[in-house]
Amino acid sequence: MKVLYIIRGISGSGKTSLANKLSPFVYSADDWFTDEDGNYDFLPEFLADAHTDCFTNVECAMLDGIEEENDVLAVANTFSQAWEAQPYFKLAKRYGYSSFVVECQNTFKNVHGVPQETINAMENRWESLR
């Protein structure tokens, strides 16, 4: 079965940790800001590019038809507003993937150093994906 997990949650909620448990093929906008040594350097002016790159990587994985692990992919981004996830639902439908939304509601260590005011803003704009 072809599956796309759409994993959402505020910073520090465990999105990436969960994604790595669900699939060996994990994609995130954060990848754009992480170098080969694992150092994270967020540059807000490149956020749109990071999301475009993440979407492109997911689509390329679907096009390549990953055979291992029964074609299970995971994308882990905040997805605080419904419009942010909609392109992934369309992508899943286009390539015959079943999409599952997983919402992380935990509070772990914020490994990317996101300021509390930014986290509060994420919580304030949170929407249901229904």
N, C-alpha and C positions, 0 to 999 in steps of 0.2 A: 504494500500500500504506500502511495506517495503522500507524505505528510509535511506540512509547513506549520511549525509552531511559531506563533506570533507572541512573543513574551514581552509584557509591558510592566512598568512600575517606575516609581521615582528613583532617583539616585540612591544607591546603597540598599536597595530592596532585594538583591540577590538574583537579578535577571541573568547575568552572564554565568553565574555558578549553576543555576538551574538549566540554562541552555546547554551547557557542557555536559550535564547529566543526561539530557534528552537526545542529543545528537553530536556526532563528531564533526558536523558541518555547521558551524555557528558564524553568523554574520551580525555586525553591529556598526553603527556610525562611529563608535569609539575606536574602531580599528584604524580609521583614518589618522587619528592623533597619537597612535602608539607606534613607536619605532621597533626595529628588529630586536632590540635589547629589552623590550617591555616597558620602556619609559613613556609616560603619558604626558603630552603637552597640548592642552586644549587651546585652540585659537578660534574664538567665536566667529571671526570673519570667514572661516572655512566650513561652518556648520552645514550650510546647504550643499556644498561639495561632498561632505562626508556622507550625508544622507543619500545623495545621488549615487555615490560609489557603493554604498551598502545595497541599495536597490539593484544596481547593475550586477553586483556580485551574486545576489540571490537569483536573479534571472539567468545569469550564466550557468550557475549550478543546476538550475532546472533544465536548461537547454542541453547541458552535458549529460543529463540523465544519470546522476550518481547511482551506482548499482549497490554499493555497500550499504549495510544497515537499512535496507528496504526503502531507500530514497527518503530518508527523514532529514529535513533541514530545520534550522531554528534561526530566527532573527530576533535579536534582543535590543530593543530601543525603548525609550520612555513611552512613546505613543500616548501622550497625555490627552490628545484630542483625536476624535474619531477620524478626521480627514487624513491624519498621518498614517493610519493603518490601511485605509481604503485601497491604495495602490497594491498592497501586498495581497489583499483578498482577491483583487482582479487578476493579479499575476498567478495566484494559486489556481484559480478557475481556468485561466487560459492554458495552463500546462497540466491540468488534471490532478492537482494536489488538493487534498482535504486540508483545510486550515483550522487550527485550533488556537484559541486565544487563552493564554495563561497569564493571570495577573498576580504579580508578586506584591505582597502586602507586608513584607517583613521589614525590619530596620536593622541593617548590619552596618559595618564600618563603610563609610563612603570613601572608596579607594581612589577616586579621581579628584578629591578635594573640592567638590562642588560646594559653593557657599550656601549657608542655611537660607538666605533670602531667595536664592534661586530654587532651592528645594520647595520652599513655601509657595513660590509662584507656580511651580509644577502642580502642587496639590490644589491650588486655587483654580487652575484651568482644567482640572481633571474631568473627563467626560466618559460616559459609558460607550462601549463600542457596538452596542446593539443597533 
